[in-house]
């Protein structure tokens, strides 16, 4: 590889966004050809996780602030986290602000799902709620830093939000996702 290619940020950007998208995964029945480009960031929608049209269609049925099923919320958060990462890479500050706000102000979990989670977790529900509150507070800080234009601090705060998300997924995803229980 020549020296100029090594200095180019594009390969690093592709590895980071591609790695994040791969780690989050997509349903096996989705084909790349059916996913439109995301023109808001100039990045392929697959790279920012927006390729799940069923989740997007389902999410469209919920008004802002209206409670939604946990899976719908998680898919929306995935889309916004990946879009925020891409926006940081592209120095798209407007998208950074809008994605950070969408993460901080996501819909509350529908009561039916809260009841199910409480039944599934039993005494662990208190820890689930604690982690949820920590992630919420971190996401509010993320949004505030984005609005103030503190991009380095946005990166640090995004890492904090992601640590909380991953901790929650590590502890509870298998228990709370019927298709993952086996």
C-alpha positions as CSV (number, residue, x, y, z in Angstrom):
1,X,0.0,0.0,0.0
2,X,1.4,3.4,-0.9
3,X,2.0,6.2,1.6
4,X,-0.9,8.3,0.4
5,X,-3.4,5.4,0.7
6,X,-2.2,4.8,4.3
7,X,-3.0,8.4,5.2
8,X,-6.5,8.3,3.8
9,X,-9.2,8.2,6.4
10,X,-11.6,6.3,4.1
11,X,-10.3,2.7,4.8
12,X,-10.5,3.4,8.6
13,X,-14.0,4.8,8.3
14,X,-15.2,1.9,6.2
15,X,-13.8,-0.6,8.8
16,X,-15.3,1.2,11.7
17,X,-18.8,1.7,10.2
18,X,-18.7,-1.7,8.5
19,X,-17.6,-3.4,11.8
20,X,-20.3,-1.7,13.8
21,X,-23.0,-2.6,11.2
22,X,-21.8,-6.2,11.1
23,X,-21.7,-6.4,14.9
24,X,-25.3,-5.2,15.1
25,X,-26.3,-7.6,12.3
26,X,-29.2,-7.7,9.9
27,X,-31.9,-10.2,9.2
28,X,-30.6,-12.8,6.8
29,X,-33.4,-12.3,4.3
30,X,-32.5,-8.7,3.5
31,X,-30.6,-8.2,0.3
32,X,-28.2,-5.3,-0.3
33,X,-29.9,-4.4,-3.6
34,X,-33.2,-3.7,-2.0
35,X,-31.8,-1.1,0.4
36,X,-31.8,2.5,-0.9
37,X,-28.9,4.9,-0.3
38,X,-29.2,7.3,2.6
39,X,-28.7,10.7,1.0
40,X,-28.7,12.6,4.2
41,X,-25.2,11.5,5.0
42,X,-23.9,10.2,1.6
43,X,-23.5,6.8,3.2
44,X,-25.1,3.6,2.1
45,X,-28.1,2.8,4.3
46,X,-26.7,-0.6,5.1
47,X,-23.7,1.1,6.7
48,X,-25.9,3.1,9.0
49,X,-28.3,0.4,9.8
50,X,-31.4,1.8,8.1
51,X,-32.0,-1.2,6.0
52,X,-34.8,-2.8,8.1
53,X,-37.8,-1.5,6.3
54,X,-40.2,-3.6,8.4
55,X,-39.0,-1.9,11.6
56,X,-39.1,1.5,9.9
57,X,-42.6,0.9,8.7
58,X,-43.7,-0.3,12.1
59,X,-42.0,2.6,13.8
60,X,-43.9,5.0,11.5
61,X,-47.1,4.0,13.3
62,X,-45.9,5.6,16.6
63,X,-46.2,9.4,17.2
64,X,-43.2,11.1,18.7
65,X,-43.1,10.4,22.5
66,X,-45.7,7.7,22.2
67,X,-44.7,4.4,23.9
68,X,-43.4,1.7,21.5
69,X,-42.4,-1.9,21.7
70,X,-38.8,-2.4,22.9
71,X,-37.7,-4.0,19.6
72,X,-38.9,-1.0,17.6
73,X,-37.1,1.3,20.0
74,X,-33.9,-0.7,19.8
75,X,-33.9,-0.8,16.0
76,X,-34.5,3.0,15.9
77,X,-31.6,3.5,18.4
78,X,-29.4,1.3,16.3
79,X,-30.1,3.3,13.2
80,X,-29.4,6.6,15.0
81,X,-26.2,5.3,16.6
82,X,-24.8,4.2,13.3
83,X,-25.9,7.4,11.6
84,X,-24.3,9.4,14.4
85,X,-21.0,7.5,13.9
86,X,-21.1,8.1,10.2
87,X,-22.0,11.8,10.7
88,X,-19.0,12.2,13.0
89,X,-16.7,10.6,10.4
90,X,-18.1,12.9,7.7
91,X,-18.1,16.0,10.0
92,X,-21.9,16.4,9.4
93,X,-22.6,18.4,12.5
94,X,-26.3,18.8,11.7
95,X,-26.8,15.1,11.5
96,X,-24.7,14.6,14.7
97,X,-27.1,16.9,16.5
98,X,-30.2,15.3,15.1
99,X,-29.1,11.8,15.7
100,X,-27.9,12.6,19.3
101,X,-31.3,14.2,20.0
102,X,-33.2,11.2,18.5
103,X,-31.1,8.9,20.8
104,X,-31.8,11.0,23.9
105,X,-35.5,11.5,23.2
106,X,-36.4,8.0,22.0
107,X,-39.9,6.7,22.7
108,X,-40.6,5.2,26.1
109,X,-41.1,1.4,26.3
110,X,-44.7,0.4,25.9
111,X,-46.4,-0.8,29.1
112,X,-47.0,-4.2,27.7
113,X,-43.3,-4.7,27.1
114,X,-42.4,-3.3,30.5
115,X,-44.8,-5.8,32.1
116,X,-43.2,-8.6,30.1
117,X,-39.6,-7.5,31.0
118,X,-40.5,-7.3,34.6
119,X,-42.0,-10.8,34.5
120,X,-38.9,-12.2,32.7
121,X,-36.4,-10.4,34.9
122,X,-38.1,-10.7,38.3
123,X,-35.7,-9.3,40.9
124,X,-33.2,-8.3,38.3
125,X,-35.7,-5.6,37.1
126,X,-34.1,-3.1,39.5
127,X,-30.7,-3.5,37.8
128,X,-32.3,-3.3,34.4
129,X,-33.9,0.0,35.3
130,X,-30.7,1.3,36.8
131,X,-28.7,0.6,33.6
132,X,-31.6,2.1,31.6
133,X,-31.4,5.3,33.6
134,X,-27.6,5.5,33.3
135,X,-27.8,5.1,29.5
136,X,-30.6,7.7,29.4
137,X,-28.6,10.2,31.4
138,X,-25.5,9.6,29.2
139,X,-27.6,10.1,26.1
140,X,-29.0,13.4,27.4
141,X,-25.4,14.5,27.9
142,X,-24.5,13.3,24.4
143,X,-27.2,15.4,23.0
144,X,-26.1,18.5,25.0
145,X,-22.5,18.1,23.8
146,X,-23.7,17.7,20.2
147,X,-25.7,20.9,20.4
148,X,-22.8,22.8,21.9
149,X,-20.6,21.6,19.0
150,X,-18.1,19.8,21.3
151,X,-17.3,17.0,18.8
152,X,-14.5,15.4,20.7
153,X,-16.7,15.3,23.8
154,X,-19.5,13.8,21.6
155,X,-17.1,11.0,20.7
156,X,-16.3,10.4,24.4
157,X,-20.0,10.5,25.4
158,X,-21.1,8.3,22.5
159,X,-18.6,5.7,23.9
160,X,-20.3,6.0,27.3
161,X,-23.7,5.5,25.8
162,X,-22.5,2.5,23.9
163,X,-20.9,1.0,27.0
164,X,-24.2,1.1,28.7
165,X,-26.0,-0.4,25.8
166,X,-23.6,-3.2,25.5
167,X,-23.7,-3.9,29.2
168,X,-27.5,-4.1,29.1
169,X,-27.4,-6.3,26.0
170,X,-24.8,-8.6,27.6
171,X,-26.9,-9.1,30.7
172,X,-30.4,-9.1,29.3
173,X,-30.7,-9.6,25.5
174,X,-30.8,-13.4,25.6
175,X,-33.3,-13.4,28.4
176,X,-35.6,-10.8,26.8
177,X,-35.4,-11.9,23.1
178,X,-37.5,-15.1,22.6
179,X,-35.6,-16.0,19.4
180,X,-32.3,-15.9,21.3
181,X,-33.5,-18.2,24.1
182,X,-32.5,-21.8,23.3
